[in-house]
Amino acid sequence: MEVTQLTKKLKELERSKYVDWATVAERVQSLDALKTEFEKLDENPAFKKLKRQIKALNHPVRIKILIAIKNGAICPCELEYVTGLSQATISHHLSLLEDAELISRIREGKRVFLAIKNAKIIDTFLNVSILSNKELFSSKNG
């Protein structure tokens, strides 16, 4: 959208009770600053990591995997059993979780176990989920 189009639309909004800016020019200046910040975000490593983590948390299978791993290290074969999914599907989801730095693989001889890498993020995510969806987490995972 061009600035002239934006200015026209902002003038229509100016009298709304939801508007907290004094002038259209002030709002355009504020939006220009925000636009500049958005353009910088895509190159920011922390933002890239956040995008990977949100993507990883945005799938029901990966959420189930995190819930299973939250209670302690687990073998991928156990995840196959509890989810009913194939080894290839589990492996795909684990790769996304690992890429997002949410889980880590622990090797013990020929065996591989999975563990939570960033417990703070997982705890926060699951606590928010529990608070907003208590009926989903009513039973203890054991």
C-alpha positions as CSV (number, residue, x, y, z in Angstrom):
1,M,0.0,0.0,0.0
2,E,1.3,3.4,-0.9
3,V,1.5,6.3,1.7
4,T,-1.3,8.2,-0.1
5,Q,-3.7,5.3,0.2
6,L,-2.7,4.8,3.9
7,T,-3.2,8.5,4.6
8,K,-6.7,8.3,3.1
9,K,-7.7,5.3,5.2
10,L,-6.2,6.8,8.4
11,K,-8.3,9.9,7.9
12,E,-11.4,7.7,7.8
13,L,-10.3,6.2,11.1
14,E,-9.3,9.4,12.8
15,R,-12.5,9.9,14.7
16,S,-12.8,6.3,16.0
17,K,-12.7,5.7,19.7
18,Y,-10.0,3.1,19.2
19,V,-7.5,5.5,17.7
20,D,-4.9,6.7,20.2
21,W,-2.8,8.9,17.9
22,A,-3.1,12.7,17.6
23,T,-2.6,13.2,13.8
24,V,-2.5,11.2,10.6
25,A,1.1,12.4,10.1
26,E,2.1,11.1,13.5
27,R,0.6,7.7,12.8
28,V,2.3,7.4,9.4
29,Q,5.6,8.3,11.0
30,S,5.0,5.6,13.7
31,L,4.0,3.0,11.1
32,D,7.1,3.9,9.0
33,A,9.3,3.2,12.0
34,L,7.6,-0.1,12.6
35,K,7.9,-1.1,8.9
36,T,11.7,-0.4,9.2
37,E,11.9,-2.6,12.2
38,F,10.0,-5.4,10.5
39,E,12.4,-5.3,7.5
40,K,15.3,-5.8,9.9
41,L,13.7,-8.7,11.7
42,D,14.2,-11.2,8.9
43,E,17.9,-11.0,9.2
44,N,18.0,-11.2,13.0
45,P,19.2,-14.6,14.3
46,A,17.0,-14.5,17.4
47,F,14.0,-13.8,15.2
48,K,14.9,-16.7,12.9
49,K,15.2,-19.0,15.9
50,L,11.8,-17.8,17.3
51,K,10.2,-18.5,13.9
52,R,11.6,-22.1,13.9
53,Q,10.3,-22.6,17.5
54,I,6.8,-21.4,16.7
55,K,6.7,-23.5,13.6
56,A,7.8,-26.5,15.7
57,L,5.1,-25.9,18.3
58,N,2.5,-25.5,15.6
59,H,1.6,-29.1,15.1
60,P,-0.4,-31.5,17.2
61,V,2.0,-34.4,16.8
62,R,5.0,-32.3,17.9
63,I,3.0,-31.1,20.9
64,K,2.3,-34.7,21.9
65,I,6.0,-35.6,21.4
66,L,7.0,-32.7,23.7
67,I,4.4,-33.8,26.3
68,A,5.9,-37.3,26.2
69,I,9.5,-36.1,26.5
70,K,8.7,-33.6,29.2
71,N,8.6,-36.3,31.8
72,G,12.0,-37.7,31.0
73,A,14.2,-39.0,28.2
74,I,12.4,-41.3,25.7
75,C,13.3,-43.5,22.8
76,P,11.9,-42.8,19.4
77,C,10.5,-46.3,19.3
78,E,8.4,-45.4,22.3
79,L,7.0,-42.4,20.4
80,E,6.1,-44.7,17.5
81,Y,4.1,-46.8,20.0
82,V,2.3,-44.1,21.8
83,T,1.4,-42.0,18.7
84,G,0.8,-44.9,16.3
85,L,2.9,-43.1,13.7
86,S,5.6,-44.6,11.5
87,Q,9.3,-44.2,12.2
88,A,9.6,-41.9,9.2
89,T,6.9,-39.6,10.4
90,I,8.3,-39.5,13.9
91,S,11.7,-38.8,12.5
92,H,10.4,-35.9,10.5
93,H,8.8,-34.3,13.5
94,L,11.8,-34.9,15.7
95,S,14.0,-33.2,13.1
96,L,11.9,-30.1,13.2
97,L,11.9,-30.0,17.0
98,E,15.7,-30.5,17.1
99,D,16.2,-27.8,14.4
100,A,14.2,-25.4,16.6
101,E,16.5,-26.3,19.5
102,L,13.6,-27.6,21.6
103,I,14.9,-31.2,22.0
104,S,18.2,-33.0,21.8
105,R,19.3,-36.5,20.9
106,I,21.3,-38.4,23.5
107,R,23.3,-41.3,22.3
108,E,24.0,-44.3,24.5
109,G,25.8,-46.9,22.5
110,K,23.5,-47.9,19.7
111,R,20.5,-46.4,21.4
112,V,19.2,-42.9,20.9
113,F,17.1,-41.1,23.5
114,L,15.3,-37.7,23.2
115,A,15.3,-35.1,25.9
116,I,14.0,-31.6,26.3
117,K,16.8,-29.1,25.4
118,N,15.0,-25.9,26.4
119,A,12.8,-26.7,29.4
120,K,11.9,-23.1,30.0
121,I,10.2,-22.7,26.6
122,I,8.5,-26.0,26.9
123,D,7.2,-25.3,30.4
124,T,6.0,-21.9,29.4
125,F,4.2,-23.2,26.3
126,L,2.6,-26.1,28.1
127,N,1.6,-24.0,31.1
128,V,-0.1,-21.5,28.9
129,S,-1.8,-24.4,27.1
130,I,-2.9,-25.9,30.4
131,L,-4.3,-22.6,31.7
132,S,-6.3,-22.0,28.5
133,N,-7.2,-25.6,27.9
134,K,-7.5,-27.4,31.2
135,E,-9.8,-30.1,29.8
136,L,-6.9,-31.2,27.4
137,F,-4.5,-31.8,30.3
138,S,-6.8,-33.1,33.0
139,S,-5.0,-36.5,33.4
140,K,-1.4,-37.0,34.5
141,N,1.0,-38.2,31.9
142,G,2.9,-41.1,33.4
